[in-house]
Amino acid sequence: MSTHTGATAGGQAPSGQKADCLFCRIARGEIPSRKVYEDDEIVAFHDIHPSAPVHFLIVPRLHLENLYDADMKYQALLGKLLGVAGQLAREQGAVDGFRVVVNNGRVGRQEVYHLHVHVLGGPDPLGSGMNRT
């Protein structure tokens, strides 16, 4: 794994991050996590309340609240979030398939307002995961 600098002097968040955002703080190393991967743009770490045997999150270091904020100028970053999902899923043991979930806003049941991708998998098929009305 590569390293990334943390908060700037005086406890302020680096440019593009929010000082009080949970995932920005994890990305800066201020809050411990079980990291799966990190580089200068993204961090992946295990979910603290897993919904499957394999369940980790991939987050950009840049603070974007959700996909509403991720317009076309972030196309490469969005591609990277999904582009590493398969490799990391396989490395974490999801070798026969996995699910990618991005929750957006209140209706989408987003809990942490920092764009993140859930990767879920394991040895057995996952439930439908789709609430039908």
mmCIF file of the C-alpha atoms, coordinates in Angstrom:
data_MODEL
# 
_entry.id   MODEL 
# 
loop_
_atom_site.group_PDB 
_atom_site.id 
_atom_site.type_symbol 
_atom_site.label_atom_id 
_atom_site.label_alt_id 
_atom_site.label_comp_id 
_atom_site.label_asym_id 
_atom_site.label_entity_id 
_atom_site.label_seq_id 
_atom_site.pdbx_PDB_ins_code 
_atom_site.Cartn_x 
_atom_site.Cartn_y 
_atom_site.Cartn_z 
_atom_site.occupancy 
_atom_site.B_iso_or_equiv 
_atom_site.pdbx_formal_charge 
_atom_site.auth_seq_id 
_atom_site.auth_comp_id 
_atom_site.auth_asym_id 
_atom_site.auth_atom_id 
_atom_site.pdbx_PDB_model_num 
ATOM 1   C CA . MET A 1 1   ? 0.000   0.000   0.000   1.00 0.00 ? 1   MET A CA 1 
ATOM 2   C CA . SER A 1 2   ? 1.134   3.518   -0.665  1.00 0.00 ? 2   SER A CA 1 
ATOM 3   C CA . THR A 1 3   ? 0.982   6.222   1.955   1.00 0.00 ? 3   THR A CA 1 
ATOM 4   C CA . HIS A 1 4   ? -0.808  9.545   2.048   1.00 0.00 ? 4   HIS A CA 1 
ATOM 5   C CA . THR A 1 5   ? -0.232  12.584  4.194   1.00 0.00 ? 5   THR A CA 1 
ATOM 6   C CA . GLY A 1 6   ? -2.706  13.302  6.978   1.00 0.00 ? 6   GLY A CA 1 
ATOM 7   C CA . ALA A 1 7   ? -4.216  16.542  8.242   1.00 0.00 ? 7   ALA A CA 1 
ATOM 8   C CA . THR A 1 8   ? -2.340  19.759  7.787   1.00 0.00 ? 8   THR A CA 1 
ATOM 9   C CA . ALA A 1 9   ? -0.728  21.685  10.653  1.00 0.00 ? 9   ALA A CA 1 
ATOM 10  C CA . GLY A 1 10  ? -3.293  23.039  13.088  1.00 0.00 ? 10  GLY A CA 1 
ATOM 11  C CA . GLY A 1 11  ? -5.644  20.066  12.654  1.00 0.00 ? 11  GLY A CA 1 
ATOM 12  C CA . GLN A 1 12  ? -7.313  21.379  9.491   1.00 0.00 ? 12  GLN A CA 1 
ATOM 13  C CA . ALA A 1 13  ? -8.299  18.990  6.753   1.00 0.00 ? 13  ALA A CA 1 
ATOM 14  C CA . PRO A 1 14  ? -6.250  18.966  3.543   1.00 0.00 ? 14  PRO A CA 1 
ATOM 15  C CA . SER A 1 15  ? -7.776  20.710  0.540   1.00 0.00 ? 15  SER A CA 1 
ATOM 16  C CA . GLY A 1 16  ? -10.762 18.797  -0.792  1.00 0.00 ? 16  GLY A CA 1 
ATOM 17  C CA . GLN A 1 17  ? -11.567 17.131  2.534   1.00 0.00 ? 17  GLN A CA 1 
ATOM 18  C CA . LYS A 1 18  ? -13.863 17.995  5.423   1.00 0.00 ? 18  LYS A CA 1 
ATOM 19  C CA . ALA A 1 19  ? -12.400 18.114  8.934   1.00 0.00 ? 19  ALA A CA 1 
ATOM 20  C CA . ASP A 1 20  ? -15.414 16.468  10.595  1.00 0.00 ? 20  ASP A CA 1 
ATOM 21  C CA . CYS A 1 21  ? -16.331 13.861  7.936   1.00 0.00 ? 21  CYS A CA 1 
ATOM 22  C CA . LEU A 1 22  ? -15.987 10.273  9.186   1.00 0.00 ? 22  LEU A CA 1 
ATOM 23  C CA . PHE A 1 23  ? -14.634 8.914   5.895   1.00 0.00 ? 23  PHE A CA 1 
ATOM 24  C CA . CYS A 1 24  ? -12.275 11.875  5.369   1.00 0.00 ? 24  CYS A CA 1 
ATOM 25  C CA . ARG A 1 25  ? -10.914 11.181  8.855   1.00 0.00 ? 25  ARG A CA 1 
ATOM 26  C CA . ILE A 1 26  ? -10.461 7.470   8.038   1.00 0.00 ? 26  ILE A CA 1 
ATOM 27  C CA . ALA A 1 27  ? -8.731  8.406   4.769   1.00 0.00 ? 27  ALA A CA 1 
ATOM 28  C CA . ARG A 1 28  ? -6.347  10.666  6.714   1.00 0.00 ? 28  ARG A CA 1 
ATOM 29  C CA . GLY A 1 29  ? -5.590  7.898   9.227   1.00 0.00 ? 29  GLY A CA 1 
ATOM 30  C CA . GLU A 1 30  ? -7.153  9.791   12.155  1.00 0.00 ? 30  GLU A CA 1 
ATOM 31  C CA . ILE A 1 31  ? -9.627  6.958   12.777  1.00 0.00 ? 31  ILE A CA 1 
ATOM 32  C CA . PRO A 1 32  ? -8.366  3.367   12.668  1.00 0.00 ? 32  PRO A CA 1 
ATOM 33  C CA . SER A 1 33  ? -9.703  1.043   9.985   1.00 0.00 ? 33  SER A CA 1 
ATOM 34  C CA . ARG A 1 34  ? -8.879  -2.337  8.502   1.00 0.00 ? 34  ARG A CA 1 
ATOM 35  C CA . LYS A 1 35  ? -7.590  -1.096  5.163   1.00 0.00 ? 35  LYS A CA 1 
ATOM 36  C CA . VAL A 1 36  ? -7.770  -3.251  2.078   1.00 0.00 ? 36  VAL A CA 1 
ATOM 37  C CA . TYR A 1 37  ? -6.109  -0.780  -0.280  1.00 0.00 ? 37  TYR A CA 1 
ATOM 38  C CA . GLU A 1 38  ? -5.009  2.829   -0.508  1.00 0.00 ? 38  GLU A CA 1 
ATOM 39  C CA . ASP A 1 39  ? -3.309  5.173   -2.920  1.00 0.00 ? 39  ASP A CA 1 
ATOM 40  C CA . ASP A 1 40  ? -3.259  8.940   -3.449  1.00 0.00 ? 40  ASP A CA 1 
ATOM 41  C CA . GLU A 1 41  ? -6.894  9.060   -4.643  1.00 0.00 ? 41  GLU A CA 1 
ATOM 42  C CA . ILE A 1 42  ? -8.843  6.295   -2.915  1.00 0.00 ? 42  ILE A CA 1 
ATOM 43  C CA . VAL A 1 43  ? -8.982  4.193   0.242   1.00 0.00 ? 43  VAL A CA 1 
ATOM 44  C CA . ALA A 1 44  ? -10.710 0.833   0.711   1.00 0.00 ? 44  ALA A CA 1 
ATOM 45  C CA . PHE A 1 45  ? -11.460 -0.595  4.143   1.00 0.00 ? 45  PHE A CA 1 
ATOM 46  C CA . HIS A 1 46  ? -13.661 -3.213  5.803   1.00 0.00 ? 46  HIS A CA 1 
ATOM 47  C CA . ASP A 1 47  ? -17.170 -2.175  6.856   1.00 0.00 ? 47  ASP A CA 1 
ATOM 48  C CA . ILE A 1 48  ? -17.535 -2.106  10.656  1.00 0.00 ? 48  ILE A CA 1 
ATOM 49  C CA . HIS A 1 49  ? -21.033 -3.663  10.368  1.00 0.00 ? 49  HIS A CA 1 
ATOM 50  C CA . PRO A 1 50  ? -20.615 -6.171  7.516   1.00 0.00 ? 50  PRO A CA 1 
ATOM 51  C CA . SER A 1 51  ? -23.702 -7.388  5.680   1.00 0.00 ? 51  SER A CA 1 
ATOM 52  C CA . ALA A 1 52  ? -21.845 -10.259 3.994   1.00 0.00 ? 52  ALA A CA 1 
ATOM 53  C CA . PRO A 1 53  ? -18.709 -12.344 4.626   1.00 0.00 ? 53  PRO A CA 1 
ATOM 54  C CA . VAL A 1 54  ? -16.853 -9.960  2.296   1.00 0.00 ? 54  VAL A CA 1 
ATOM 55  C CA . HIS A 1 55  ? -17.926 -6.348  2.840   1.00 0.00 ? 55  HIS A CA 1 
ATOM 56  C CA . PHE A 1 56  ? -15.652 -3.397  2.342   1.00 0.00 ? 56  PHE A CA 1 
ATOM 57  C CA . LEU A 1 57  ? -16.007 0.194   1.217   1.00 0.00 ? 57  LEU A CA 1 
ATOM 58  C CA . ILE A 1 58  ? -14.101 2.089   -1.448  1.00 0.00 ? 58  ILE A CA 1 
ATOM 59  C CA . VAL A 1 59  ? -14.018 5.856   -0.871  1.00 0.00 ? 59  VAL A CA 1 
ATOM 60  C CA . PRO A 1 60  ? -12.329 8.749   -2.629  1.00 0.00 ? 60  PRO A CA 1 
ATOM 61  C CA . ARG A 1 61  ? -9.981  10.825  -0.489  1.00 0.00 ? 61  ARG A CA 1 
ATOM 62  C CA . LEU A 1 62  ? -11.659 13.876  -2.029  1.00 0.00 ? 62  LEU A CA 1 
ATOM 63  C CA . HIS A 1 63  ? -14.860 14.719  -0.163  1.00 0.00 ? 63  HIS A CA 1 
ATOM 64  C CA . LEU A 1 64  ? -17.888 14.347  -2.418  1.00 0.00 ? 64  LEU A CA 1 
ATOM 65  C CA . GLU A 1 65  ? -21.188 13.865  -0.583  1.00 0.00 ? 65  GLU A CA 1 
ATOM 66  C CA . ASN A 1 66  ? -22.633 11.405  -3.121  1.00 0.00 ? 66  ASN A CA 1 
ATOM 67  C CA . LEU A 1 67  ? -23.225 10.898  -6.824  1.00 0.00 ? 67  LEU A CA 1 
ATOM 68  C CA . TYR A 1 68  ? -25.181 14.157  -7.034  1.00 0.00 ? 68  TYR A CA 1 
ATOM 69  C CA . ASP A 1 69  ? -21.830 15.922  -6.482  1.00 0.00 ? 69  ASP A CA 1 
ATOM 70  C CA . ALA A 1 70  ? -19.835 13.680  -8.810  1.00 0.00 ? 70  ALA A CA 1 
ATOM 71  C CA . ASP A 1 71  ? -20.352 15.318  -12.182 1.00 0.00 ? 71  ASP A CA 1 
ATOM 72  C CA . MET A 1 72  ? -18.379 14.600  -15.367 1.00 0.00 ? 72  MET A CA 1 
ATOM 73  C CA . LYS A 1 73  ? -15.202 16.291  -14.124 1.00 0.00 ? 73  LYS A CA 1 
ATOM 74  C CA . TYR A 1 74  ? -14.890 13.347  -11.691 1.00 0.00 ? 74  TYR A CA 1 
ATOM 75  C CA . GLN A 1 75  ? -15.269 10.692  -14.382 1.00 0.00 ? 75  GLN A CA 1 
ATOM 76  C CA . ALA A 1 76  ? -11.750 9.277   -13.908 1.00 0.00 ? 76  ALA A CA 1 
ATOM 77  C CA . LEU A 1 77  ? -12.166 9.096   -10.133 1.00 0.00 ? 77  LEU A CA 1 
ATOM 78  C CA . LEU A 1 78  ? -15.540 7.341   -10.448 1.00 0.00 ? 78  LEU A CA 1 
ATOM 79  C CA . GLY A 1 79  ? -14.003 4.915   -12.910 1.00 0.00 ? 79  GLY A CA 1 
ATOM 80  C CA . LYS A 1 80  ? -11.208 4.163   -10.482 1.00 0.00 ? 80  LYS A CA 1 
ATOM 81  C CA . LEU A 1 81  ? -13.686 3.460   -7.650  1.00 0.00 ? 81  LEU A CA 1 
ATOM 82  C CA . LEU A 1 82  ? -15.304 0.761   -9.768  1.00 0.00 ? 82  LEU A CA 1 
ATOM 83  C CA . GLY A 1 83  ? -12.130 -0.243  -11.571 1.00 0.00 ? 83  GLY A CA 1 
ATOM 84  C CA . VAL A 1 84  ? -10.460 -1.563  -8.413  1.00 0.00 ? 84  VAL A CA 1 
ATOM 85  C CA . ALA A 1 85  ? -13.602 -3.294  -7.107  1.00 0.00 ? 85  ALA A CA 1 
ATOM 86  C CA . GLY A 1 86  ? -13.103 -6.594  -8.955  1.00 0.00 ? 86  GLY A CA 1 
ATOM 87  C CA . GLN A 1 87  ? -9.457  -7.032  -8.036  1.00 0.00 ? 87  GLN A CA 1 
ATOM 88  C CA . LEU A 1 88  ? -10.063 -6.156  -4.379  1.00 0.00 ? 88  LEU A CA 1 
ATOM 89  C CA . ALA A 1 89  ? -13.188 -8.343  -4.172  1.00 0.00 ? 89  ALA A CA 1 
ATOM 90  C CA . ARG A 1 90  ? -11.231 -11.319 -5.487  1.00 0.00 ? 90  ARG A CA 1 
ATOM 91  C CA . GLU A 1 91  ? -8.324  -10.619 -3.095  1.00 0.00 ? 91  GLU A CA 1 
ATOM 92  C CA . GLN A 1 92  ? -10.779 -10.484 -0.168  1.00 0.00 ? 92  GLN A CA 1 
ATOM 93  C CA . GLY A 1 93  ? -12.315 -13.859 -1.057  1.00 0.00 ? 93  GLY A CA 1 
ATOM 94  C CA . ALA A 1 94  ? -15.269 -12.992 -3.301  1.00 0.00 ? 94  ALA A CA 1 
ATOM 95  C CA . VAL A 1 95  ? -14.079 -15.275 -6.096  1.00 0.00 ? 95  VAL A CA 1 
ATOM 96  C CA . ASP A 1 96  ? -17.470 -16.314 -7.495  1.00 0.00 ? 96  ASP A CA 1 
ATOM 97  C CA . GLY A 1 97  ? -19.122 -12.923 -7.816  1.00 0.00 ? 97  GLY A CA 1 
ATOM 98  C CA . PHE A 1 98  ? -19.881 -9.847  -5.765  1.00 0.00 ? 98  PHE A CA 1 
ATOM 99  C CA . ARG A 1 99  ? -22.292 -6.921  -5.527  1.00 0.00 ? 99  ARG A CA 1 
ATOM 100 C CA . VAL A 1 100 ? -21.485 -3.217  -5.786  1.00 0.00 ? 100 VAL A CA 1 
ATOM 101 C CA . VAL A 1 101 ? -23.866 -0.802  -4.020  1.00 0.00 ? 101 VAL A CA 1 
ATOM 102 C CA . VAL A 1 102 ? -23.825 2.997   -3.926  1.00 0.00 ? 102 VAL A CA 1 
ATOM 103 C CA . ASN A 1 103 ? -26.448 4.520   -1.616  1.00 0.00 ? 103 ASN A CA 1 
ATOM 104 C CA . ASN A 1 104 ? -27.370 8.127   -2.390  1.00 0.00 ? 104 ASN A CA 1 
ATOM 105 C CA . GLY A 1 105 ? -29.315 10.521  -0.200  1.00 0.00 ? 105 GLY A CA 1 
ATOM 106 C CA . ARG A 1 106 ? -32.052 9.862   2.318   1.00 0.00 ? 106 ARG A CA 1 
ATOM 107 C CA . VAL A 1 107 ? -34.254 7.800   0.006   1.00 0.00 ? 107 VAL A CA 1 
ATOM 108 C CA . GLY A 1 108 ? -31.215 5.746   -1.057  1.00 0.00 ? 108 GLY A CA 1 
ATOM 109 C CA . ARG A 1 109 ? -30.462 5.062   2.626   1.00 0.00 ? 109 ARG A CA 1 
ATOM 110 C CA . GLN A 1 110 ? -27.097 6.792   2.613   1.00 0.00 ? 110 GLN A CA 1 
ATOM 111 C CA . GLU A 1 111 ? -25.776 6.879   6.184   1.00 0.00 ? 111 GLU A CA 1 
ATOM 112 C CA . VAL A 1 112 ? -22.405 8.631   5.762   1.00 0.00 ? 112 VAL A CA 1 
ATOM 113 C CA . TYR A 1 113 ? -22.507 11.619  3.441   1.00 0.00 ? 113 TYR A CA 1 
ATOM 114 C CA . HIS A 1 114 ? -19.192 10.956  1.722   1.00 0.00 ? 114 HIS A CA 1 
ATOM 115 C CA . LEU A 1 115 ? -19.392 9.104   -1.595  1.00 0.00 ? 115 LEU A CA 1 
ATOM 116 C CA . HIS A 1 116 ? -18.585 5.436   -1.054  1.00 0.00 ? 116 HIS A CA 1 
ATOM 117 C CA . VAL A 1 117 ? -18.994 2.124   -2.843  1.00 0.00 ? 117 VAL A CA 1 
ATOM 118 C CA . HIS A 1 118 ? -19.942 -0.998  -0.897  1.00 0.00 ? 118 HIS A CA 1 
ATOM 119 C CA . VAL A 1 119 ? -18.471 -4.253  -2.223  1.00 0.00 ? 119 VAL A CA 1 
ATOM 120 C CA . LEU A 1 120 ? -20.234 -7.360  -0.880  1.00 0.00 ? 120 LEU A CA 1 
ATOM 121 C CA . GLY A 1 121 ? -19.619 -11.022 -1.547  1.00 0.00 ? 121 GLY A CA 1 
ATOM 122 C CA . GLY A 1 122 ? -18.757 -14.367 -0.074  1.00 0.00 ? 122 GLY A CA 1 
ATOM 123 C CA . PRO A 1 123 ? -18.993 -18.078 -0.758  1.00 0.00 ? 123 PRO A CA 1 
ATOM 124 C CA . ASP A 1 124 ? -22.811 -18.186 -1.068  1.00 0.00 ? 124 ASP A CA 1 
ATOM 125 C CA . PRO A 1 125 ? -25.248 -16.183 -3.194  1.00 0.00 ? 125 PRO A CA 1 
ATOM 126 C CA . LEU A 1 126 ? -26.342 -12.909 -1.622  1.00 0.00 ? 126 LEU A CA 1 
ATOM 127 C CA . GLY A 1 127 ? -29.984 -12.077 -0.934  1.00 0.00 ? 127 GLY A CA 1 
ATOM 128 C CA . SER A 1 128 ? -31.871 -10.017 -3.491  1.00 0.00 ? 128 SER A CA 1 
ATOM 129 C CA . GLY A 1 129 ? -30.970 -6.756  -1.764  1.00 0.00 ? 129 GLY A CA 1 
ATOM 130 C CA . MET A 1 130 ? -33.776 -5.044  -3.614  1.00 0.00 ? 130 MET A CA 1 
ATOM 131 C CA . ASN A 1 131 ? -36.849 -3.973  -1.631  1.00 0.00 ? 131 ASN A CA 1 
ATOM 132 C CA . ARG A 1 132 ? -39.874 -4.282  -3.859  1.00 0.00 ? 132 ARG A CA 1 
ATOM 133 C CA . THR A 1 133 ? -43.008 -2.254  -3.197  1.00 0.00 ? 133 THR A CA 1 
# 
